[in-house]
Amino acid sequence: MNGAVLNLALTSSGQESEALGYGVTVLYIVAFSLFIYGLMGLTGPKTAVRGNWIAAAGMGLAIVATLLSVYNNPPDADGVPTINWVLIAAGLLIGVVLGIPPALKTKMTAMPQLVALFNGVGGGTVALIAWAEYIESDGFTALHEQPDVHVIVGSLFAAIVGSVSFWGSLVAFAKLQELLNKNLEKAFVKAAKLFQLANIILAIAAVAIAVYIGLNADSTEATPWWAIVALLVIAGLMGLFVVFPIGGADMPVVISLLNALTGLSAAAAGLALNNQAMIVAGMIVGASGSILTNLMAKAMNRSIPAIVFGSFGGGDDVAAGGPGGAGGTVKATSAADAAIQMAYANQVIVVPGYGLAVAQAQHVVKEMASLLEDKGVEVKYAIHPVAGRMPGHMNVLLAEADVPYDAMKEMDDINGEFSRTDVAIVIGANDVTNPAARNDPSSPIHGMPILNVDEARSVIVLKRSMSSGYAGIENPLFFGDTTSMLFGDAKKSVDAVVEELKAL
């Protein structure tokens, strides 16, 4: 009788466990469906916020499904629970505490750094998951009776790529935040070939260790603990050495590439954990990041290998100082003259760059544009694909100031307008307006598509000084016959122009 009751209880428990398993699968399917639907919303500025909320809801469901899956985990052979709920709760709490404040307090100018940092944390997390899988399966040898190839390969791939992404993203963050000494950064750029040679050696070593771990998984002897540690360390050095010599001008592409690597490593970890949501989400991030990286590389007329292995730009101040740099004589102008030129123009094109973000001048630029439009002047905004420090940086910045989305024109749509434009006002942009990309075969950026600002009838450039841009090269536009320079902080300069416009 007691045996029958026990069997009935076990059967009932098994059925409940199976039902819960089906429920978890359904939740995962709903979660990654929301990921995809949310991503579709990111294709347009008007639906981007809603898309983010939808994707966030999907992530919330994925977390719930994972917790239910964990709850469904049976105890070990000794009846001891295999899950420590205290650690899970602590992890969730730490993630919330560390994630929310930076997201709320980070200024728009520092958003690229935040993206790089968050991306790196994702890669580091994946590497730690791979390490945990290695420890739990005793170096994968616990699977020797029926080797789980997808667990082994997925974990090793996640360990290598996740570690590369983590350490590479930290270097990208340090470069964007200007934490590295300028002279040291220039030395890294000059030593690019040494770093490349070191990375080839490290890549061979990483593959060799991964193969050793994989082959040893079929034996009855545990793989040495140092093997996975060595793999993570070598991959980490690769991440450092890949990004160290890459110049600042290429950093937007590097961030996108590292983001794609993080996604692929997450998908591999999901394969090892048999977690559908991680697989789909990781592949979405990996695929979208790869497409974006390719598009940005094309926008710079360079291949991805050329960016990774032959970068340019170390932030050199080639013509630093005040008016009159090494490239010729510049013409300075005043806020009053700039206001008069724009007030009597038919069309004005605003060309924003990172300097606008640093000065937080987007709101006064919008005010200036509104005053010009009240006077019958048509105002448009020219957005270069790699303006700023990350894709879409300028779009987000201007949208924050309620600039109409229709007024923001991509490079291919706006370039034909410059020759019919009375005034082009360049605010903090440098390399993306450099005519040397078209005219000087010896220039490092030759062939890179640029905004045809020099074709406008009149060009006004707002800059603090004659210092070079992030690519570290001089801009002949500043010495052009139709160009005048309005020196000073961009926000203060535009404020002065606004006051002059009000007085006209």
N, C-alpha and C positions, 0 to 999 in steps of 0.2 A: 504493500500500500504506500509506504513512504517513498519507495523507489518510483512508483508511478507519479506521485505528486512532484517529485524532484524532476522527473523527465518532462512533465507538463510545464513546470516552472521554467526549465531550460529552453523548451520549445517556444514558450511565450516570450521569453527574453530574447531569443534569437530572432523571432518575428519582429519584435519591436526594434531591435538593432538594425534589421534589414530595412524596415520601413523608414527608420531615421536616415539610413544611408541613401535611400532613394530621395528623401526630402533634401538632403545636403546637395545631391547632384542637381536637383531642380533649382535650388537656390543659386548654385554656381552658374547654371545656364542663364538664369535671369540676370545675374550680376554681370556676366561678360556681354550679355545683350545690351545692358545699360551702358557698359563701357563703349560699345560700338555706336550706339545711338547718341551718346554724349559727344563722342569724337566727331560725329557728323555735324553737330551744332557748332563746332569750332571752325568750320569752314567759312563762317561769316561773322563779322564783328557784332551784328545785332543779336545773334543767337549764341554767342560765345559764353556769356555768363550762364545762361540756361543749360548749355551743354556741359559746363563745368559742374553744375549742381547735379545734373543727371548722372554723370560719371562718378561723382562723389557718393551718390546714393547707391550706385552699383558697388562701390568699394565697401560701403557699410554692410551691404548684404553679403559680400564675400567674407567679411570678418565674422559675421554671425554664422555663416555656413561653416567656416573653419572651426569656430568654437564648438559648434554642434558636432562636427566630425571628431574633434578632440574628446568631447564628452562621451562619444560612442566608442572610444578606444578601450579595449579590455585590459584588465590588470595583467601583470606578468605571471609567470608560472608559480611564483610564491604568493600570489594574491596581493602584491604591492601595486598601487596605482602607478601607471607609467606617466601620468601627467601631473605637473606641479602648477596648480591654479594660481598660487601666490606669485610665481614667476611670470605667468601670463598676464595677470593683472598689473604687476609692476612694469612689464614691458609696454603695455598699452598706456599706462599713466605717464611713463617717461616719454613715449612718443608724442603724446598730446602736449605735455609741458614744454618739450623742446621744439615742437613743430609750429604751434600756433603763434607764439610771440614774434618770432622772426617774420612770419608771413604777414602779420598785422602791422609791424613797425618798420619793416624794410622800405626805404624810399625807392621810388621808381628808378633812380639812377643806379641803385645797387641791385636791381632785380636780376641782372645777368649773373652776378656773384651768387645770389640766393639759389638760382636755378642750378648753377654748377655744383653748389654745396649739396642741395637736396638730391641731385642726380648721383653724386658721389656716395651719399649715404645709402641710396638704393643698391648700388653696386657692392658696397661693403657688406650690406645685409645679406646679399646673395652669396658672397664669398663665405660668410660665417655659417650660412645654412649648409653649404657644401662641406665645410669643416665638421659641422655637427653630424651630418650623415656619415661622414668617414669614421668619426668616433663611435657613433651608435652601432655601426655594422662591423666594428673592429677592423678597420681598414678594408672594408668590403669583403673580408674573408668569411664573414658570417653568412654570405650568400653563395658559398662555394659549391653547395650541392646543386643548386640551380642558379647559376650566375645571372643576376638581373642586369643585363647589358645597358638598358636605358637608364638605370639608376647610377651605374658606374660612369658611363660616358657623360650623362647629364650633370652629375656632381663635379666631375673633373673640369668640364667645360665652364661650368658656373664659377668654379674656384679661380680659374685663370682669368676669364674675361671680367668677372665681378671685381677681382682685385686690381686689374689694370684700370678699370673704370673708376674705382674708388680713389686710387692714388693719383691718377691722371686728372680727375676732377678737382682734387685738392690743389694741384699745381695751377690749374686753370683759375680757380678761385683766388689763389695768391697773386697771380698775374693781373687779374681784373681789379683786385683790391689794391694793387700796387704795393704789396707787402715785400716783394723781392727787390733787392738792391739793383738799381739801373745798370751799374757796371757789371754786376754778376749776371744779369739777364742778357746783356750784350755778349758776354763771354760764352754763355750757353748757346746763343744763336750761332756764334762763330765756330763753336765746337760741334756743330750738327752732325758732321760725318763720324766723329768719334762716338757720339751717342747712337748713331745708326748701327755702327759695328757692334757696339755693346748689346744693342737690342737683338741683333741677329744671334749672337752667342746665347743670350738669355732665352730667346724663343726656342732654340734647339734644346737647351737644358730643360725648359719647362715641358716640352713635348716628351723628352726622354724620361723624365720623372713620372709624367702622367701615364706613359706606356708601361713603365715598371709597376706602378700601382695597379693598373688595370690587369696586367698579366698575373700579378701576384694574388689577385682576388680569387683566383680559381684554386689556390693552394690552401692547405689546412693551417699554415702558419700566418700569424697576424703580420700585416705590413708594419714596418717600423713607424713610430709616431713622427719621426723627423721628416718623413717623406712628404706628407701633406703640408707641414710647416714650411719646408724648403720650397714647395710649389707655390704657396701663397707669397712668400718673400720674393721669389724670383719674378712672379707676375707683378708684384707691387713695384719692384725696381723697373720693370718694363713700362709700367704706367708713368712713373716719374720721368724716365729717360725719353719717352715718346713726346711728352708735352714740354719738357724743359727747353728744348731748342726752338720751339714754334713761336714765332713772333706774334705781337699783339694784334696785327691786322688780320691774322687768320683765326683768332680766338673764337669768333661766332661759329665758324665751321667746326672747330674742335669741340665746342660745347655740344653741338648737334650730334657729332659723331660719337662722343662719349655717351650721350643719351641713348643712342641706338644700341650701343654695346651693352648698356645696362639692361635694356629691354630684352635683348637676346639672352643674356645671362639669366634673367628672371624666368624666361621661358624654359631654359634648360633646367633650372632648379625646379620649376613646376613639373617638368617631365620626370625628374628624379623622385619628387614627392607624390606624383600622381594627382596633382592639383590642377583641375581644369581651368580655374579662374586665372591662376598664375601663368599657365601656358598661353591662353588667349591674350591676356593683358600684356604679357611680355612680348608676344609676337606683334601686337598692335604698336607698342612703343618702338620695337626694333624696326618694323617695316616703315612706320611714319618717320622715324628719325633718320633712317637710311635715305628715304626719298627726299626729305628736307636737306640733308647733308649734300646730296647730289645736286639739288637745285641751287643751293648756295654756292657750291663749287663752280657751277656753270655761270652763276652771276658774277663770279670773279674771273671767269675764263681760265680756270685752272682745274686740274684733276685732283681727286682726293689724295692719291699717292704723292703728288707734287706738294700738296699742302703739308702732309704728314712728314715727308722726307726731305723737302726742300723749301722750307718756309722762308718768309722774308719779314722784315719789320721788327725792330726791337725798341721802338719808342724813342729813337734818337732825335734830339732837337737840332736838326740840321741848320735851321736858320733862326735859332732862338734869339729873342731880344725884342726890341721895339720896332717901329716903322723902318723899312728899308733893309730887308734881309739880304742874303748873299745873291739872290736871283735877279736883282734889279731894283728899280725905284718904285715904291708904292705911293698911291694917292690917298691921303686920309680925308675923311669927310666928317660931317657933323650930323647930329640927330635932326636938326632943322632942315639941312639939305636933303637928307634921306626921306624925311616926311614929305617935302615938296615934290620930289621925284615920284614917289609912290602915289601921292594924292592926285596927280594929274596924269596917271597912267591908265591905260585901258585894261591891262591885265598884269597882275603881280603873281609870281610863283615863289612860295616860301620853300626853302630847302633845309629841312632840319637835320641835325647831326647830334653826336654825343654831347657836344658843348651845350646844346639846348637843354639836354637832360641834366647835366651837371649844374647849370644855372637855375634849373626849375623855372624856365621861362615860358612854359607852354601856355599858361593862363594869360599872360600879358600879350603873347603872340596872337592868341584868339581875340583878345580885346582890340589889338591893332587891326586884325583882319576885319572885324565887325565895323570899325570906324571907316576903313577903306571901302567896304561894301556899301555903307550908308552914302558914300560919295560917288557911287556908281562904278567902282573898280571891281573887276572880277578877280577873286583870290583863289588860288589852287595851291596844293601842297605836293611836292615831288618826293616820293619815298623810294630810296634805293634799297634793294633786298638785304644788303649787309650794313646799312647805316645803323649806328649804335653799337651795342655789344652783344646783341642776340637777335634772332629773327623776330620781326614784328615789334621791335623795341619802340620805334618812332610812332607806329600806329597806336600802340597802347598809350603812349605818353600824350599824344594829341587827343585821343578819345577821352582821356581823363579830363581834358579841358573843354569837352563838348564840341570839338571840331567835327563837323558833319563827315560821315564816312564817305559820302560821294565826293567830297572835296579832296580826299587823299588819293593821289594817283600813283600807280606803280610806274617804275622806270620806263617800261616799253610803251605805256599809254601817254606819258607826259613828255618824252624826249622830243617829239615832233612839235610841241607847243613852244619850246624856248625861242625859236627863231621868230615867233610872232609875239613874243613877250616884251613889254616895255622895261620891266624891272624884275630881276631875280634876286631875292634876298637870301643869302646863305648864312644860316645861324648855327655855328659850331660844327659844320660838316667840312671835311678836308679831303681825304683820299677818294671819296666817291664822286668828287667834282674835279678831279685832277686831269687836265687835258693831256698830260704826259702818257696816260694810258692809251690814248689814241695816236699821239704824234711822235713819241720818243721810243724807238725800238730798244734802247739801252735801259729804259726804266724797268724796275722790278715788277711794276704793275701793268706793263705794256700788254694790251689785249683785253684787259679787264673792262667790261662794259661800265660806263659812267653816266651820270646825268649831264646832259649837254648844256650846262649853265653858261659856258663861254659864248654860246650862240645868242644869248639875250642881248637886247640893245643896251642895257645897263645892268651892271652887277654890283650889289652891295654886300660885302662880307663882314660879318660880325665875329670878331675874335679878340681874345685878351691880348695876344701878341703875335709875332710872326713865327711862332714855334710850329714844327711840322706835326703832321697827324700821327695816327697810331702805326702807320706803315713806316714811319721814320724817314720820309722823303719830302722834298720841297714841292710846293704846288705853284706852277707857273701862272695859274689863274689869278693869283693875288697881284701879279705884276702886269696884267693885261691892260690895254688902252681903255677898255670900257669898265674896268673894275675900280671901285673905291672901297677903302677899308674904314669901318667904324669900330675903333678899338675900345675895349672895356668889357666888363661883365655883361653877358648877353641880356640878362633880365633888366639890369639898370639901363642898358642901351635902348632896349625896346620900350621900356617905361618912358624914357626921354622922347622917343619917337611918338609914342602915344600922346604925350602932353602937347607936342608940336602939332599933331594932327587935330587935336581938339581946338587948338587956337586958330587953325586955318578956316 
